[in-house]
Amino acid sequence: MKAKIVAAMLVTVLFVSGLTGCSESGETTAEGIVQESAEAESGSSEAAESVKEGEGAESAPSESETSGEIAPDRFSGTELTIAICAKPQDQSTDFNEKPIMKRMEEETGIHVNWIIVQEAVKSDKLGVMLAADEQPDAYISMLGPQDIVQNRELFYDISEEGLLEKWAPELYREYTQDWPQVMAALTWSDGSIYSLPIGGYASDGPDFGCFPAINTEWLKKLDMEMPTNAEELYEYLMAVRDNDMNGNGDATDEIPLTFRQGSWNSDISFYLQMWGIGGKGFGETGSAVMYKDNEVAPTWDTENFRSFLEFMNRLYKEGLMDIEGFAQTDEQYSAKLRSDPSVVGVGICFTPEDFGQEEGVYRLFSFQGMEGMDPYFIGGVDKDCLNDWAAFGFVPTADADIEALLHWWNHMGSTEEMKQVARGLEEGINYEVQDGGKVLKYQEQTPNDPDYVDFWTRGFHNNCMPDNPKLTTNDKNYVGGWKERQEYLDMIAEKGWGASGTGTWPYRVAPSEKLERQNEIEVELKEYMESFFADAIMNGLTDASWEEHLKSLEDYGYYEWIDYWRQYVAGEWD
């Protein structure tokens, strides 16, 4: 690994065409693959331009470098190529037009050529990108530990002595002094470190998943109370189906209950929380294991899970569920939530602002999915916030100009104010810097404001440097949906409907051989789960099909997969 700085220089000098679609020898590159696909996709951002010839080569150290400081012009003229997963909310046409990138380039002298991969096609593109002959300098919000295990030669081991201390000093100081558990969690069993975190890696309060929200205007119109159990919810959905709730003269355009399968903020598995199943995450595999009362337990063989499937099948058969939910895109789902007039009775959201309606129209709510069963939510009260997405958010490659790359990443997180700009927050609108440099974050703009610009479009939101809760604080007087979300989180914590303390999922990197075996099982198990889940909701269950399902779980290695998570939580491997 110590020779990789020299190797990065040679790559820059020899490949005069940079990371273009094909090199002169005809070799395929990651950027070329994405550029071809981006041009074919409607609404996709254009792929980045190639690296300029000869730029980014390492120069002799200046006097300030030898004294422990980095000269302001040390990386002037350097270009980096970075692949990033773009969220559907981002309306940017050029990432370098974001305020943080303008500021970063001006202050570091480093220009970034972005390879932009839309979230909806990330899984399709990533394998091709990793197989390409040339790699970008880094991936952001693209990889997980399984990608490292399967392609370890592609990535830079940043545990190299003195590397982070010199080229990312502020981040190194923060990780080692304020949050030493971060570096410990990212360190593989052989001592290697391949990534740095993005998003939040520590929390100053409760942090849970996404929740159902209900149209309160329609409840009033129907003279109904907020549902408290599944049967009351069913009655409300029936009334929505059978009436022209939005008063537009069309009694068929209302959607009683909607979802968007596979989405972080609208997956139907979030309803499982009302049946007491707060899994490790959303989606089929995310909901298939949970950690409660210091015990890791399966969920897909329980009566709670069967009850959920039977209820959802009831909704499906009676036209109370969005039949497009398993296939619709994020854009289609969002369009339904934001329709004018409203068409949705109940939907899953992060905050009620996702609906884009007037404040108070949609409210978060909870209900008992089964009689006597309290909800149990994904997440936790004392959560570290690390997961595979966050922990492997920023991954340098073996081809990287590693010094420039780390210096660039460090600069984005060098102050709390810089972090907020990177997240897409605007001073005076979303936050203020108080005496001593502490950042107070608040929420004034909402999607209903005419001057509203989404976090993703202004910045990178969770794709950038994490906040440090010791230096940032949230204004508890959030307005609108954000305030309601905070109140909902407080309610969950107060009622004990989510993990806390030792009941919270830890984060660690499993030994390579364990991770390889877990991934081997999960490939076929996930395929089975996705098929069974959709089929059970659309076509229903019988005693015979349920018994066949239980047998299939054994056949596909479900219990070995569960045992992996038990060892993961314990930190003790067989």
ABEGO torsion letter per residue (X at the ends): XAAAAAAAAAAAAABAAEBBABBAAGBBBAAAAAAAAAAABBGBBBBBBBBBBGBGBBBBBBAAAAAGBBBAAAABGBBBBBBBBBBAABABABAAABAAAAAAAAAAGBBBBBBBBBAAAAAAAAAAAAABABBBABBBGABBAAAAAAAAAABBBAABBGAAAAABAAAAAAAAAABAAAAAAABBAAGBBABBBBEBABBABBBBBBBBBBBAAAAAAAGBBBBABAAAAAAAAAAAAABBAAGAGBAAABBABBBBBGBAAABAAAAAAAAGBBBABBEAAAAABBBBGGBBBBAAABAAAAAAAAAAAAAAAAGABBAAAAABBAAAAAAAAABOBBABABBBBABAAAAGBBBGABBBBBBBABBGBBBBBBEBAABAGBBAAAAAABBBBAABBAAAAAAAAAAAAABAAAAAAAAGBBBGAABBBBBGGBBBBBBABBAABAABBBAAAABAEAABBBBBAAABBBBAABBEAAAAAAAAAAAAAAAGABBBEAABBBBBBBBAAAAAAAAAAAAAAAAAAAAAAAAAAAAEBBAAAAAAAAAAAAAAGAAAAAAAAAAAAAGBBX
